[in-house]
Amino acid sequence: MIGVAVIGCGRIGRLHAQVLARHARASLVAVFDAVAAVAAQIAGELHAKAAASIEEVLADRSVHAVVIASPTATHVPLIGAAVKAGKAVFCEKPIDLNLEPAVACWREIASLQPRVMLGFNRRFDASFSALRERLQAGAIGKLELAIITSRDPAPPGAEYLKGSGGLFRDMSIHDFDMARWLAGEIVEVHALGANLVDPLFGELNDIDTSAITLRAASGALLQINNSRRCAYGYDQRIEVFGSKGMLQAHNQRATSVEVWDAQHTAAQDVLVDFFMQRYREAYAAEIDSFISALERQVPMSPDFGDGLAAQRLALAAEESRRSGRAIRMAPVTTP
């Protein structure tokens, strides 16, 4: 049985804690949050211990791994401390808002043979995973073009946006990871951005809408389109086109029922509300993958390097948006 502690008890930390509490091969040992009352509430609900400090968590020999779901600014110091304490780490994206601290973190822990997995949960979505398996099996021949759509139902609040790092580092980073997962390494990034949803984004020197074109080392092209607003729900789709055909992964709805009547044809339920609903099963699957990797002592995926690669693409997209030119990516090397 793998003993796990969750650090950070916001909405995603709470979800991870719930998954771990009912996992057949893991035990939720403890939870910690900077707001002690929040940790106490979740610990009570899930029959775990509410740790009084990070130090208490890391000193607990029954804790074999930690899930880091705290604010982004805490990720680097927590990863370092956990690895030095001999714990495996599952950390939500991004590693940091800036590349330099993330690279420095890896250099600090690399010699300790760290077990670190990054929370790119979309890899574990059943439809996206099945699409990739068929793509890799050659179902549509060689990949030539991919379109990744990711649109939020409504913008987040101002306080969240102020610390988010901007659209590319906060939202598009999932799509950058998905692009690499589907097409391999990316060699060129060209990004456009706009403020079409809310003036607040411009006031914060951010954007709310983007169109990004990527070129893979294989020659395949990929397009990512993002928006902070989507009137019809949480829009999450992938389309890949190859020499022999096309694969598509569609949105999820509450049911698959269609209504055909005098006013509508093929009318369906609205899309699921947001990421907590759309990717609930994917979150459970990624935690299961983390536990399985620990049990079997096999490499974790996505790993720290995947986190760095997605972060580099996010920064390149920002540079491209500001400069108006395509950015060539340097070859990927171990930091």
C-alpha positions in Angstrom: 0.0 0.0 0.0 1.4 3.4 -1.1 1.0 6.1 1.6 0.3 9.5 0.1 -0.1 13.0 1.4 -1.8 15.9 -0.4 -0.3 19.4 0.0 -2.8 22.1 -0.9 -6.5 21.5 -0.4 -8.2 23.8 -3.0 -10.5 22.3 -5.6 -8.0 20.2 -7.4 -6.2 19.1 -4.1 -9.6 18.1 -2.7 -10.3 16.0 -5.8 -6.9 14.3 -5.6 -7.5 13.6 -2.0 -10.9 12.1 -2.7 -9.4 9.9 -5.4 -6.6 8.6 -3.1 -9.0 8.0 -0.2 -10.9 5.4 -2.3 -7.9 4.0 -4.2 -7.5 0.3 -3.8 -3.7 0.3 -3.7 -3.0 3.7 -2.0 -3.7 5.2 1.4 -4.4 8.9 2.0 -2.2 9.4 5.1 -2.4 13.2 5.5 -3.5 16.5 4.0 -2.0 19.9 4.5 -3.2 23.4 3.7 -2.0 26.8 4.7 -5.5 27.3 6.0 -5.6 24.8 8.8 -9.4 24.7 9.0 -9.7 23.7 5.3 -7.2 20.8 5.9 -9.1 19.7 9.0 -12.4 19.6 7.2 -11.1 17.5 4.3 -9.1 15.2 6.7 -12.3 14.7 8.7 -14.3 13.9 5.6 -11.7 11.4 4.2 -10.5 9.9 7.5 -7.0 11.2 7.1 -4.6 13.2 9.3 -4.5 17.0 9.1 -0.8 17.8 9.2 0.2 20.9 11.0 3.2 21.7 8.7 5.0 20.7 5.6 7.8 19.4 7.8 5.4 17.1 9.5 4.3 15.6 6.2 7.9 15.1 4.9 9.1 13.6 8.2 6.3 11.0 8.2 7.7 7.6 7.3 4.3 6.3 6.3 4.2 8.9 3.6 5.9 7.5 0.5 4.7 10.1 -1.9 3.2 13.6 -2.0 0.7 15.3 -4.3 1.5 19.0 -4.7 -1.7 20.9 -5.5 -0.7 24.2 -3.8 -0.2 27.6 -5.6 2.3 27.6 -8.4 4.8 29.8 -6.5 5.3 26.9 -4.0 5.9 24.1 -6.5 9.7 24.4 -6.9 10.5 24.6 -3.1 8.1 21.8 -2.3 9.4 19.5 -5.1 12.9 20.1 -3.8 12.0 19.5 -0.2 10.0 16.4 -1.0 12.7 14.7 -3.1 15.3 15.5 -0.5 13.1 13.8 2.0 13.0 10.7 -0.1 9.4 11.1 -1.3 8.0 10.5 -4.8 6.2 13.6 -6.2 3.1 14.2 -8.2 2.9 18.0 -9.0 0.2 20.0 -10.7 1.3 22.1 -13.7 3.2 24.3 -14.2 6.5 23.7 -12.4 6.9 27.4 -12.0 5.7 30.5 -13.9 9.3 31.1 -15.1 11.7 28.7 -16.7 14.9 29.5 -14.7 13.6 28.3 -11.3 12.2 25.1 -12.8 15.6 24.3 -14.5 17.4 25.2 -11.3 15.1 22.8 -9.4 15.9 19.9 -11.7 19.7 20.6 -11.4 19.3 20.5 -7.6 17.5 17.2 -7.5 18.7 15.3 -10.5 21.5 13.5 -8.7 18.9 12.1 -6.2 17.2 10.0 -8.8 13.9 11.8 -8.3 10.5 10.2 -9.0 8.5 13.2 -10.3 5.3 13.2 -12.3 3.6 16.3 -13.8 -0.2 16.8 -13.8 -1.0 16.9 -17.4 -4.3 15.1 -16.9 -5.6 15.3 -20.5 -3.2 12.5 -21.5 -5.4 10.2 -19.3 -8.7 11.2 -20.9 -10.1 8.0 -22.4 -11.0 9.5 -25.7 -7.7 11.4 -26.2 -5.7 8.4 -25.1 -7.6 6.1 -27.6 -7.1 8.7 -30.4 -3.3 8.7 -29.7 -3.1 4.9 -29.6 -4.8 4.6 -33.0 -2.6 7.4 -34.4 0.6 5.6 -33.2 -0.7 2.3 -34.5 -0.9 3.9 -38.0 -4.7 4.0 -38.3 -4.5 7.2 -40.4 -1.0 6.9 -41.7 1.5 9.6 -41.1 0.3 12.6 -39.1 0.1 15.7 -41.3 -2.2 18.1 -39.4 -3.7 18.3 -35.9 -6.2 20.7 -34.5 -6.5 21.1 -30.7 -9.5 23.1 -29.4 -9.6 24.3 -25.8 -12.1 26.9 -24.7 -13.3 27.7 -21.2 -16.9 28.4 -20.5 -16.2 31.7 -18.7 -13.2 33.7 -17.6 -11.7 33.2 -14.2 -11.8 36.0 -11.6 -9.4 38.9 -11.4 -7.5 37.5 -8.4 -6.8 34.3 -10.1 -5.7 36.0 -13.3 -3.2 38.2 -11.5 -1.2 35.2 -10.4 -1.9 32.9 -13.4 1.1 33.8 -15.5 -1.1 34.5 -18.5 -3.1 32.5 -21.0 -0.1 30.6 -22.5 1.4 29.5 -19.2 -1.9 28.8 -17.4 -4.3 27.5 -20.0 -2.4 26.7 -23.3 0.3 24.7 -21.5 -2.1 21.7 -21.4 -2.4 22.0 -25.2 1.3 22.4 -25.7 1.8 19.1 -23.8 -0.9 17.5 -25.8 0.8 18.7 -29.1 4.1 17.1 -28.0 2.3 13.9 -26.9 0.6 13.5 -30.3 3.3 14.8 -32.7 6.7 14.6 -30.9 9.1 17.5 -30.4 8.0 20.9 -31.6 10.6 23.0 -33.6 8.6 26.1 -34.4 6.0 28.3 -32.7 3.9 31.1 -34.1 1.2 32.6 -31.9 -1.4 35.4 -32.2 -3.3 36.7 -29.3 -6.2 39.1 -28.8 -8.5 40.7 -26.2 -12.0 39.9 -27.3 -13.7 38.7 -24.1 -13.1 41.1 -21.3 -11.1 44.4 -21.0 -9.7 43.1 -17.8 -7.3 40.9 -19.6 -5.7 43.8 -21.4 -5.4 45.7 -18.1 -3.5 42.8 -16.7 -1.2 42.6 -19.8 -2.8 39.3 -20.7 -4.9 38.0 -23.6 -8.2 36.0 -23.6 -8.1 34.5 -27.1 -5.3 32.9 -29.1 -4.5 31.0 -32.3 -1.2 29.1 -32.2 0.5 27.2 -35.0 3.2 24.7 -34.3 5.6 22.7 -36.5 6.8 19.3 -35.3 10.2 17.9 -36.1 8.4 15.3 -38.3 7.1 18.2 -40.4 3.5 17.9 -39.2 1.6 21.1 -38.5 -0.6 21.6 -35.4 -3.1 24.4 -34.6 -4.2 25.3 -31.0 -7.1 27.6 -30.5 -8.0 28.9 -27.1 -10.6 31.2 -25.6 -11.5 32.2 -22.1 -15.2 32.3 -23.1 -17.4 29.7 -24.7 -21.2 30.3 -24.7 -22.1 26.6 -25.2 -19.9 25.1 -22.4 -16.4 23.6 -22.0 -15.1 22.9 -25.5 -12.5 20.2 -25.6 -11.8 18.5 -28.9 -9.0 17.0 -31.0 -8.8 16.3 -34.7 -5.9 14.7 -36.4 -5.5 14.2 -40.1 -3.1 11.9 -41.8 -2.3 10.3 -45.2 -5.0 7.7 -44.8 -7.8 9.5 -43.0 -8.8 11.4 -39.9 -9.4 10.7 -36.1 -11.6 12.9 -33.9 -12.2 13.1 -30.2 -15.4 14.9 -29.4 -16.8 16.9 -26.5 -18.5 15.2 -23.6 -22.2 15.7 -22.7 -24.4 14.6 -19.9 -26.0 12.0 -22.2 -25.7 10.9 -25.8 -29.4 11.3 -26.5 -30.4 13.3 -29.6 -33.7 15.1 -30.2 -35.2 15.3 -33.7 -38.4 17.3 -34.0 -40.0 20.1 -36.0 -37.7 22.7 -34.5 -34.4 20.8 -34.2 -32.3 18.1 -35.8 -29.8 16.3 -33.7 -30.3 18.5 -30.7 -28.2 17.3 -27.7 -27.6 18.1 -24.1 -25.2 21.0 -23.4 -21.5 20.3 -22.9 -20.3 19.4 -19.4 -19.7 22.4 -17.3 -16.0 22.7 -16.7 -12.7 20.8 -16.2 -13.7 19.2 -12.9 -16.6 17.5 -14.6 -15.0 16.9 -18.1 -11.8 15.4 -16.7 -13.0 13.7 -13.5 -12.1 10.2 -14.8 -8.9 11.5 -16.3 -7.8 12.8 -12.9 -8.4 9.4 -11.3 -6.6 7.7 -14.1 -3.5 9.9 -13.8 -3.3 9.3 -10.0 -3.6 5.5 -10.7 -0.8 5.8 -13.2 1.3 7.5 -10.6 0.6 4.8 -8.0 1.3 2.1 -10.6 4.7 3.6 -11.6 5.7 3.6 -7.9 4.6 0.0 -7.4 6.3 -1.3 -10.5 9.3 1.0 -10.2 9.0 2.1 -13.9 9.5 5.6 -15.3 6.7 8.1 -14.7 5.0 9.9 -17.6 4.5 12.8 -18.0 7.7 13.6 -16.1 9.7 16.7 -15.1 11.2 17.0 -18.6 7.7 17.1 -20.1 6.8 19.9 -17.7 9.9 21.9 -18.8 9.2 21.2 -22.5 5.6 22.5 -22.2 6.8 25.5 -20.3 9.4 26.4 -23.0 6.6 26.3 -25.6 4.5 28.6 -23.5 7.3 31.1 -23.3 8.0 30.8 -27.0 4.4 31.5 -27.7 4.5 34.6 -25.6 7.6 35.8 -27.4 6.0 35.1 -30.7 2.9 37.0 -29.8 4.9 40.0 -28.7 7.3 40.0 -31.6 5.0 39.0 -34.4 7.4 36.4 -35.7 7.7 32.6 -35.6 10.1 31.3 -32.9 12.5 28.4 -33.7 12.9 26.1 -30.7 16.3 25.0 -29.6 16.9 21.3 -29.5 15.6 19.7 -26.3 18.5 18.9 -23.9 18.6 17.7 -20.3 18.9 20.8 -18.0 
